[in-house]
Amino acid sequence: MSRKDVIRGAIDGYFDGLATKNFDRIPFADDVRFRAPLAPGGVHHPIDGRDAVKDVWWAPMPGLLGAVKCTGVYFDDELTGAVATGEVEVMTDPPVQLRVADRFAINDEGLIVEQENHFDPRDVTNPGWQNS
């Protein structure tokens, strides 16, 4: 299996876990460092450890997630990880479609050791969003 296949497999596992609302499908390393704008403290306060990510960030996710899909994977030059783009539907009232670009560092075993989530906060329901 190539290094790109290992990285892609971890990213596919992440998006599959979101889509199926199954945390155990996400290949987080036990000592993962996770940053997300939609977590307590935002990206400036990482969540350390798989159990903490599950307890803090993941806890509300199953009730919020709608359709999820990965739209692209862009590998770094050293093949230590990648940025994956995607679309994540958040089931608020009304539902919101997030366009995400998440950064992943993947170890040799195919586990996510570091992740930082990013999303475009512009209102994609507004026809003028492309001009903002």
Backbone as ProteinMPNN parsed JSONL, in Angstrom:
{"seq_chain_A": "MSRKDVIRGAIDGYFDGLATKNFDRIPFADDVRFRAPLAPGGVHHPIDGRDAVKDVWWAPMPGLLGAVKCTGVYFDDELTGAVATGEVEVMTDPPVQLRVADRFAINDEGLIVEQENHFDPRDVTNPGWQNS", "coords_chain_A": {"N_chain_A": [[0.856, -1.176, 0.0], [0.612, 2.185, -0.867], [2.027, 5.254, 0.433], [0.34, 7.436, -0.041], [-2.081, 6.051, -0.264], [-2.387, 5.165, 2.373], [-2.71, 7.608, 3.746], [-4.989, 8.584, 2.441], [-6.802, 6.577, 3.143], [-7.108, 7.018, 5.916], [-8.287, 9.551, 5.913], [-10.617, 9.021, 4.455], [-11.78, 7.317, 6.33], [-12.315, 9.139, 8.384], [-14.255, 10.904, 7.194], [-16.198, 8.984, 6.629], [-16.86, 8.157, 9.22], [-18.067, 10.517, 10.147], [-20.232, 10.676, 8.321], [-21.673, 8.333, 8.877], [-22.194, 8.706, 11.463], [-20.624, 7.531, 13.421], [-18.31, 7.352, 15.687], [-16.297, 5.482, 16.218], [-15.41, 4.633, 13.751], [-13.658, 6.491, 12.889], [-10.266, 6.924, 12.402], [-8.601, 7.84, 14.749], [-5.547, 8.424, 16.444], [-4.542, 7.335, 19.722], [-3.286, 9.417, 21.051], [-4.052, 11.742, 19.693], [-4.016, 15.124, 18.534], [-6.328, 17.594, 18.38], [-8.004, 20.178, 16.701], [-10.629, 22.491, 16.431], [-12.952, 24.844, 15.1], [-15.529, 24.697, 16.06], [-15.491, 23.851, 18.733], [-15.043, 23.853, 22.304], [-13.231, 26.706, 23.162], [-12.224, 26.911, 20.608], [-9.964, 26.84, 17.746], [-7.622, 27.593, 18.966], [-7.278, 26.252, 21.29], [-6.375, 23.24, 21.629], [-7.755, 19.905, 21.641], [-6.65, 17.22, 23.38], [-5.978, 13.859, 22.89], [-7.734, 10.842, 22.115], [-9.989, 9.953, 23.617], [-10.786, 12.344, 24.874], [-11.437, 13.896, 22.646], [-13.65, 12.482, 21.771], [-15.391, 12.825, 23.99], [-15.614, 15.633, 24.234], [-15.689, 17.069, 21.673], [-17.042, 15.33, 19.874], [-19.423, 14.551, 21.155], [-21.934, 16.148, 20.755], [-22.218, 15.808, 18.016], [-23.519, 13.536, 16.541], [-26.263, 14.193, 16.661], [-26.35, 16.489, 15.173], [-25.319, 16.194, 12.603], [-25.881, 15.966, 9.132], [-25.971, 15.159, 5.759], [-22.758, 14.191, 4.537], [-19.777, 14.634, 2.754], [-16.651, 13.937, 1.221], [-14.802, 16.003, -0.872], [-12.342, 16.372, -2.042], [-8.81, 15.624, -1.892], [-5.693, 16.75, -0.898], [-2.417, 16.265, -0.964], [0.448, 16.805, 1.156], [3.829, 17.842, 0.357], [5.753, 16.23, 1.627], [4.392, 13.969, 2.211], [3.264, 13.547, 4.741], [0.79, 14.061, 5.502], [-2.381, 15.571, 4.686], [-4.67, 17.919, 3.179], [-8.105, 17.902, 3.301], [-11.008, 18.531, 1.488], [-14.501, 19.197, 1.817], [-18.077, 18.737, 2.145], [-20.355, 19.442, 4.635], [-23.333, 18.887, 6.144], [-25.156, 20.587, 8.54], [-27.595, 20.022, 10.851], [-29.36, 22.262, 11.709], [-31.93, 24.706, 12.344], [-32.785, 26.796, 9.951], [-31.276, 24.016, 8.094], [-27.695, 24.007, 7.64], [-25.137, 24.234, 5.261], [-21.864, 23.408, 5.407], [-18.772, 24.258, 3.982], [-15.853, 22.624, 4.059], [-12.346, 22.544, 4.908], [-10.117, 20.544, 5.967], [-7.211, 19.859, 7.846], [-4.897, 17.237, 8.052], [-2.595, 15.207, 9.853], [-0.974, 12.204, 9.432], [0.028, 9.132, 10.79], [2.45, 6.414, 10.269], [0.996, 4.101, 10.656], [-1.468, 4.701, 9.721], [-3.126, 6.275, 11.262], [-4.811, 9.144, 12.507], [-2.954, 11.68, 13.77], [-2.868, 14.325, 14.211], [-5.146, 16.957, 13.751], [-6.811, 19.631, 12.191], [-9.67, 21.46, 11.9], [-11.366, 23.41, 9.502], [-13.715, 25.807, 8.287], [-15.802, 27.418, 5.859], [-17.376, 30.282, 6.717], [-19.24, 31.786, 5.377], [-22.554, 32.537, 4.23], [-23.933, 30.177, 2.371], [-26.425, 30.071, 1.278], [-26.988, 32.518, 0.387], [-27.161, 34.198, -2.608], [-25.154, 36.015, -3.326], [-22.79, 35.256, -2.137], [-20.408, 34.494, -3.386], [-19.111, 36.803, -4.013], [-18.12, 37.895, -1.734]], "CA_chain_A": [[0.0, 0.0, 0.0], [1.428, 3.394, -0.956], [1.832, 6.257, 1.49], [-0.888, 8.17, -0.38], [-3.215, 5.186, 0.083], [-2.513, 5.187, 3.836], [-3.282, 8.91, 4.105], [-6.36, 8.637, 1.911], [-7.626, 5.68, 3.954], [-7.43, 7.681, 7.187], [-9.231, 10.641, 5.624], [-11.897, 8.38, 4.134], [-12.342, 6.852, 7.595], [-12.854, 10.305, 9.094], [-15.512, 11.334, 6.577], [-17.145, 7.893, 6.815], [-17.34, 8.247, 10.599], [-19.03, 11.622, 10.215], [-21.429, 10.355, 7.535], [-22.435, 7.261, 9.53], [-22.358, 9.119, 12.862], [-19.995, 6.46, 14.182], [-16.983, 7.816, 16.092], [-15.33, 4.388, 16.191], [-14.905, 4.459, 12.385], [-12.637, 7.512, 12.654], [-9.003, 6.349, 12.873], [-7.798, 8.734, 15.581], [-4.556, 7.841, 17.342], [-4.882, 7.576, 21.127], [-2.732, 10.71, 21.478], [-4.367, 12.753, 18.681], [-4.194, 16.539, 18.893], [-7.469, 17.965, 17.535], [-8.414, 21.578, 16.783], [-11.844, 22.741, 15.653], [-13.617, 26.09, 15.461], [-16.768, 24.386, 16.768], [-15.162, 23.138, 19.971], [-14.75, 24.829, 23.359], [-11.935, 27.354, 23.0], [-11.882, 27.037, 19.199], [-8.72, 26.24, 17.254], [-6.488, 28.001, 19.791], [-7.223, 25.372, 22.457], [-6.543, 21.878, 21.113], [-8.24, 18.806, 22.466], [-5.61, 16.195, 23.316], [-6.363, 12.49, 23.206], [-8.926, 10.311, 21.453], [-11.134, 9.953, 24.538], [-11.226, 13.736, 25.067], [-12.106, 14.314, 21.4], [-14.983, 11.855, 21.79], [-16.212, 13.418, 25.046], [-15.796, 17.086, 24.104], [-16.09, 17.523, 20.337], [-17.963, 14.427, 19.198], [-20.668, 14.318, 21.896], [-23.15, 16.655, 20.116], [-22.193, 15.64, 16.559], [-24.518, 12.669, 15.915], [-27.543, 14.88, 16.547], [-26.229, 17.668, 14.31], [-24.813, 15.896, 11.271], [-26.704, 15.476, 8.029], [-25.147, 14.585, 4.689], [-21.326, 14.496, 4.618], [-18.992, 14.022, 1.683], [-15.317, 14.444, 0.926], [-14.777, 16.447, -2.263], [-10.989, 16.399, -2.58], [-7.696, 15.4, -0.968], [-4.499, 17.418, -1.407], [-1.307, 15.75, -0.16], [1.607, 17.68, 1.314], [4.991, 17.364, -0.395], [6.478, 15.201, 2.382], [3.456, 12.866, 2.429], [2.985, 13.329, 6.16], [-0.63, 14.292, 5.689], [-3.099, 16.175, 3.577], [-5.853, 18.729, 3.433], [-9.273, 17.338, 2.63], [-12.154, 19.418, 1.387], [-15.75, 18.462, 1.855], [-19.335, 19.406, 2.455], [-20.948, 18.869, 5.84], [-24.627, 19.479, 6.454], [-25.44, 20.688, 9.967], [-29.05, 20.009, 10.929], [-29.956, 23.315, 12.519], [-33.185, 25.153, 11.743], [-32.723, 25.826, 8.865], [-29.989, 23.329, 7.956], [-26.583, 24.789, 7.106], [-24.146, 23.448, 4.528], [-20.511, 23.92, 5.605], [-17.701, 23.842, 3.083], [-14.741, 22.44, 4.987], [-10.987, 22.208, 4.466], [-9.538, 20.034, 7.202], [-5.811, 19.461, 7.723], [-4.629, 15.987, 8.758], [-1.281, 14.566, 9.906], [-1.26, 10.774, 9.533], [1.245, 8.361, 11.082], [2.707, 5.277, 9.381], [-0.04, 3.087, 10.87], [-2.721, 5.168, 9.139], [-3.949, 6.918, 12.286], [-4.763, 10.601, 12.551], [-2.237, 12.121, 14.97], [-3.167, 15.747, 14.368], [-6.18, 17.412, 12.826], [-7.366, 20.962, 12.403], [-10.841, 21.679, 11.056], [-11.65, 24.766, 9.03], [-14.895, 25.867, 7.44], [-16.135, 28.715, 5.294], [-18.556, 30.713, 7.462], [-20.175, 32.575, 4.572], [-23.876, 31.957, 4.046], [-24.013, 29.67, 1.007], [-27.775, 30.236, 0.758], [-27.049, 33.861, -0.155], [-26.604, 34.131, -3.96], [-24.011, 36.897, -3.491], [-21.661, 34.847, -1.299], [-19.201, 34.369, -4.157], [-18.502, 38.112, -4.137], [-17.707, 38.423, -0.434]], "C_chain_A": [[0.903, 1.241, 0.0], [1.123, 4.344, 0.204], [0.569, 7.083, 1.211], [-2.126, 7.352, -0.04], [-3.463, 5.177, 1.585], [-3.185, 6.489, 4.28], [-4.735, 8.981, 3.666], [-7.29, 7.741, 2.725], [-8.031, 6.3, 5.277], [-8.459, 8.781, 6.976], [-10.6, 10.076, 5.26], [-12.574, 7.86, 5.396], [-12.963, 7.98, 8.394], [-14.205, 10.708, 8.506], [-16.584, 10.252, 6.684], [-17.717, 7.91, 8.231], [-18.349, 9.37, 10.784], [-20.339, 11.23, 9.528], [-22.302, 9.311, 8.214], [-22.713, 7.566, 10.999], [-21.779, 8.076, 13.819], [-18.552, 6.863, 14.49], [-15.931, 6.722, 15.95], [-14.791, 4.101, 14.792], [-13.81, 5.471, 12.052], [-11.311, 7.008, 13.226], [-8.108, 7.35, 13.615], [-6.781, 7.92, 16.378], [-4.977, 8.152, 18.783], [-4.417, 8.947, 21.596], [-2.973, 11.828, 20.46], [-4.438, 14.155, 19.298], [-5.186, 17.093, 17.882], [-7.837, 19.427, 17.78], [-9.641, 21.783, 15.902], [-12.457, 24.067, 16.076], [-14.899, 25.852, 16.257], [-16.507, 23.479, 17.966], [-14.884, 24.189, 21.044], [-13.337, 25.401, 23.208], [-11.507, 27.523, 21.56], [-10.534, 26.422, 18.866], [-7.507, 26.583, 18.109], [-6.319, 27.146, 21.046], [-7.456, 23.937, 21.991], [-7.115, 20.926, 22.157], [-7.22, 17.682, 22.293], [-6.151, 14.841, 23.756], [-7.687, 12.084, 22.586], [-10.152, 10.352, 22.366], [-11.675, 11.356, 24.757], [-11.933, 14.255, 23.823], [-13.523, 13.742, 21.374], [-15.891, 12.537, 22.807], [-16.55, 14.887, 24.79], [-16.358, 17.474, 22.742], [-17.19, 16.651, 19.745], [-19.333, 14.36, 19.857], [-21.919, 14.886, 21.217], [-23.271, 16.311, 18.629], [-23.27, 14.723, 15.988], [-25.883, 13.337, 15.741], [-27.53, 16.071, 15.606], [-25.91, 17.347, 12.859], [-25.895, 15.402, 10.331], [-25.779, 14.82, 7.016], [-23.703, 15.084, 4.804], [-20.65, 13.866, 3.408], [-17.653, 14.726, 1.548], [-15.296, 14.818, -0.547], [-13.386, 16.518, -2.862], [-9.957, 16.159, -1.503], [-6.443, 15.941, -1.642], [-3.334, 17.087, -0.482], [-0.21, 16.79, -0.018], [2.817, 17.04, 0.623], [5.735, 16.233, 0.294], [5.648, 13.938, 2.61], [3.326, 12.502, 3.907], [1.499, 13.497, 6.455], [-1.224, 14.96, 4.478], [-4.134, 17.158, 4.104], [-6.984, 18.094, 2.635], [-10.382, 18.375, 2.631], [-13.418, 18.577, 1.395], [-16.934, 19.36, 2.104], [-19.971, 18.67, 3.623], [-22.243, 19.617, 6.128], [-24.835, 19.43, 7.965], [-26.94, 20.908, 10.103], [-29.574, 20.983, 11.982], [-31.267, 23.705, 11.846], [-33.011, 26.58, 11.246], [-31.365, 25.139, 8.81], [-28.951, 24.234, 7.288], [-25.618, 23.833, 6.412], [-22.784, 24.092, 4.728], [-19.608, 23.392, 4.507], [-16.454, 23.799, 3.947], [-13.435, 22.19, 4.239], [-10.237, 21.827, 5.735], [-8.123, 19.522, 6.935], [-5.562, 18.249, 8.611], [-3.137, 15.666, 8.733], [-1.559, 13.1, 10.235], [0.04, 10.023, 9.805], [1.37, 7.164, 10.128], [1.669, 4.171, 9.513], [-1.389, 3.503, 10.29], [-3.669, 5.788, 10.15], [-3.751, 8.431, 12.243], [-4.106, 11.014, 13.856], [-2.441, 13.606, 15.229], [-4.206, 16.132, 13.321], [-6.6, 18.82, 13.211], [-8.479, 21.174, 11.39], [-10.99, 23.16, 10.724], [-12.957, 24.715, 8.244], [-15.105, 27.297, 6.981], [-17.425, 29.185, 5.953], [-19.555, 31.523, 6.639], [-21.468, 31.809, 4.358], [-24.028, 31.495, 2.597], [-25.428, 29.726, 0.449], [-27.968, 31.629, 0.155], [-26.412, 33.85, -1.537], [-25.377, 35.014, -4.155], [-22.787, 36.459, -2.733], [-20.361, 34.78, -2.074], [-18.439, 35.691, -4.241], [-18.007, 38.667, -2.816], [-16.259, 38.165, -0.163]], "O_chain_A": [[1.849, 1.325, 0.784], [0.088, 4.236, 0.861], [-0.184, 7.392, 2.134], [-3.122, 7.906, 0.426], [-4.612, 5.181, 2.027], [-4.113, 6.473, 5.089], [-5.605, 9.393, 4.433], [-8.44, 8.104, 2.97], [-9.168, 6.134, 5.718], [-9.393, 8.927, 7.764], [-11.625, 10.591, 5.706], [-13.795, 7.946, 5.528], [-14.013, 7.806, 9.012], [-15.188, 10.839, 9.237], [-17.765, 10.573, 6.817], [-18.915, 7.702, 8.422], [-19.352, 9.212, 11.479], [-21.42, 11.426, 10.082], [-23.528, 9.384, 8.143], [-23.377, 6.795, 11.691], [-22.351, 7.778, 14.867], [-17.673, 6.725, 13.639], [-14.788, 7.01, 15.596], [-13.799, 3.385, 14.662], [-13.113, 5.325, 11.048], [-11.237, 6.695, 14.414], [-7.005, 7.665, 13.167], [-7.106, 6.864, 16.92], [-5.69, 9.126, 19.026], [-5.064, 9.572, 22.436], [-2.178, 12.764, 20.375], [-4.868, 14.328, 20.438], [-4.932, 17.071, 16.678], [-7.965, 19.859, 18.925], [-9.688, 21.307, 14.768], [-12.487, 24.39, 17.264], [-15.311, 26.708, 17.041], [-17.2, 22.485, 18.182], [-14.52, 25.317, 20.711], [-12.364, 24.65, 23.137], [-10.52, 28.21, 21.295], [-10.021, 25.585, 19.61], [-6.468, 25.933, 17.991], [-5.34, 27.294, 21.777], [-8.594, 23.467, 21.959], [-6.975, 21.12, 23.364], [-6.962, 17.247, 21.171], [-6.706, 14.698, 24.846], [-8.634, 12.868, 22.535], [-11.235, 10.745, 21.932], [-12.889, 11.548, 24.82], [-12.923, 14.978, 23.931], [-14.474, 14.429, 21.001], [-17.056, 12.8, 22.506], [-17.657, 15.33, 25.097], [-17.393, 18.136, 22.665], [-18.157, 17.163, 19.182], [-20.325, 14.13, 19.165], [-22.906, 14.159, 21.106], [-24.335, 16.508, 18.043], [-23.902, 15.106, 15.004], [-26.582, 13.065, 14.764], [-28.587, 16.609, 15.274], [-26.202, 18.15, 11.973], [-26.708, 14.545, 10.677], [-24.911, 14.023, 7.374], [-23.461, 16.247, 5.126], [-20.91, 12.711, 3.072], [-17.54, 15.938, 1.735], [-15.729, 14.03, -1.389], [-13.25, 16.705, -4.071], [-10.194, 16.454, -0.332], [-6.163, 15.634, -2.801], [-3.273, 17.572, 0.648], [0.045, 17.565, -0.94], [2.819, 15.841, 0.342], [6.292, 15.363, -0.375], [6.152, 12.95, 3.144], [3.283, 11.329, 4.277], [1.018, 13.121, 7.524], [-0.658, 14.926, 3.385], [-4.427, 17.215, 5.299], [-6.837, 17.79, 1.452], [-10.657, 19.012, 3.648], [-13.406, 17.401, 1.03], [-16.807, 20.575, 2.252], [-20.109, 17.447, 3.608], [-22.241, 20.832, 6.33], [-24.71, 18.376, 8.589], [-27.492, 21.857, 9.546], [-30.146, 20.587, 12.997], [-31.664, 23.077, 10.865], [-33.082, 27.508, 12.052], [-30.403, 25.619, 9.411], [-29.285, 25.104, 6.484], [-25.323, 22.753, 6.925], [-22.562, 25.212, 4.268], [-19.675, 22.217, 4.146], [-16.042, 24.817, 4.504], [-13.419, 21.698, 3.11], [-9.78, 22.692, 6.482], [-7.868, 18.845, 5.939], [-5.963, 18.229, 9.774], [-2.485, 15.836, 7.703], [-2.278, 12.789, 11.184], [1.042, 10.251, 9.128], [0.499, 6.937, 9.288], [1.479, 3.387, 8.583], [-2.352, 2.739, 10.36], [-4.879, 5.827, 9.927], [-2.654, 8.921, 11.976], [-4.633, 10.735, 14.932], [-2.213, 14.087, 16.34], [-4.153, 15.695, 12.172], [-6.728, 19.154, 14.389], [-8.264, 21.081, 10.182], [-10.767, 24.032, 11.563], [-13.271, 23.706, 7.613], [-14.654, 28.251, 7.615], [-18.468, 28.557, 5.773], [-20.607, 31.906, 7.15], [-21.472, 30.579, 4.312], [-24.226, 32.314, 1.699], [-25.626, 29.456, -0.735], [-28.974, 31.895, -0.502], [-25.23, 33.526, -1.652], [-24.613, 34.773, -5.089], [-21.812, 37.209, -2.675], [-19.297, 34.988, -1.491], [-17.238, 35.691, -4.514], [-17.52, 39.797, -2.77], [-15.751, 38.546, 0.891]]}, "name": "protein", "num_of_chains": 1, "seq": "MSRKDVIRGAIDGYFDGLATKNFDRIPFADDVRFRAPLAPGGVHHPIDGRDAVKDVWWAPMPGLLGAVKCTGVYFDDELTGAVATGEVEVMTDPPVQLRVADRFAINDEGLIVEQENHFDPRDVTNPGWQNS"}
